[in-house]
């Protein structure tokens, strides 16, 4: 007997009838534990200072950063990434301040870990906040000296590990730095210090507001980081970079930026099955914030952007909207 159907065999809309059903069958779930809040800490400063190019984001003195971290924890987030804003007169061509044991970011990390021992703290390893030319490495004859830079990055990493950083995150993109840092951490009895490699960090134009935040934009000027950050045109190169860093001892790898590189996030997670983080960078954040402020986009677009990053394969996301979105999810 032939049945003459006058209706669709499958009605996918049955599972979209209300929000509870939609949540029940959701393939991707974003939680507060997936979010990491970056925090800017300013040297010799008390109070809070807004960052004009990053709406809602501030530079904090050490007195106020503890209050901020308490709010971050109360929102449900348990991981932060700290970035130093260094005084201009302490910057030089070699980023010497980065390797001083008593520098202010090391003192800040010690204070944070003393007050919040349970927080997971990520410390950035790179020289751009400390150099008077704004580059991530040592500049010799107008070129970044890869191997000379690695020696300094090793010192910086050991100082940050000694201060109490749970995760060391080299963001400089020098060749061979992960293996050298990993070996030095092992030799110095920091075997449990986690290495998060900015393995696929692209030479993106989305970083502008961050450079304003750490006061490196004016130092860098019109110079380019194309000799060490990845070309925006390349995908196979990202696989090569990640494979090398895993082999050298990276525990986690990072893709930066996030939304313009969702294909890279997916590719890396699928191929290597290693913890993969993504950084929704300052330009991505500020672009969405401005559109929300002007009424061009609904405020929920920020959450949508983060879900898309998680859906692509990211295990965790660094985003300036972390605290805001976490509160939003908690109050849902």
Phi, psi and omega in degrees: 000132180267129178262122179266094183284137176244026181214160179296142175298323181235131177244092181295338181292345177302326183271009178240017188290332177206169187295327179295319177294318179301315179294323183300320184255013180299131179279331181237128179236125178260131179233169178300329181291346178273353189252142178235128182264115172286143181224132179263126180244125186258136183287142176049050183217139174244139177105204184230136181230120182287152177254111189303321184274002179228085185307128177085358181250143187228162164266139183241141165282165184297334179292322183269337183294330178293323177293321179296316180295323177299319177294321179299315180295317180297334179285348179109359181269140181238012180223135176232157172236125184256140180230132183275144170247103191268144177298141185301323183286355177259002178270141175215181186293338183253001182062040188302327183299333182295336185253015176269125186300330183260020181294163193291328182290327175294318178296321179296317180298316179300318180294317180297313183291331176293320182276330182226070184299338183277345183290141173272121187246123177259130179246129181286136175244107177185163186257354186300328177289346188250351183262147180279356176254354174081003179274162182279355183219186182276128184262119178231123182053045177066017175230147177284122178274106186303305189287325176295323179295318181302320179301320179288321180296326177298312178300315180300317181298317181294322178294317180292322176295318179296326180291338177120009178297133179281325183230128175261130187236088177293119183246013190276333179069028171283144178290130174085002187288330182295313179298318181293317179293317180301315180297318181293322177296318179297313182295335183260016176066032171251050185296333183266000177287127184276140176253115174256108182269127166287080190282319180242078180254114186272153177281073191265155174269006180273003185269355189311307182299327177299318181294329171295318185297321182261010177058042176249351184299314182292328178291318182289325180059230181264009179292158182243153177255023186292343181281348178229332174276153188289148174292137181294347184275349194254139176245313180299325180298326178297319177298318179298313180301312183295317180300318179297313184293323176297316180297329181276352174120013177292136177271328181222146175241156184233144170248134183212129353294187186254289188302320178288353185232036179299327179295326180289317177304311182297315182299315183292316180296317181294322185280318189256342179052037180248152175310123186235119179257159175226147181246109170284102193280175188302319181294321176298312181298309185294324178299313180292319180299318180295318180296323177294314181300320182281353181082011180284331179228150175291148183297339180285358179294332179295314177298318180300319180297321181288322176298321180296323179292317177295318180297327180292338178134358181292134176278329178211157186228124168277123180210141178290346179268008188305306183298315180300312182290323179297318176298319180298318181289325179293329183266007183299000000 
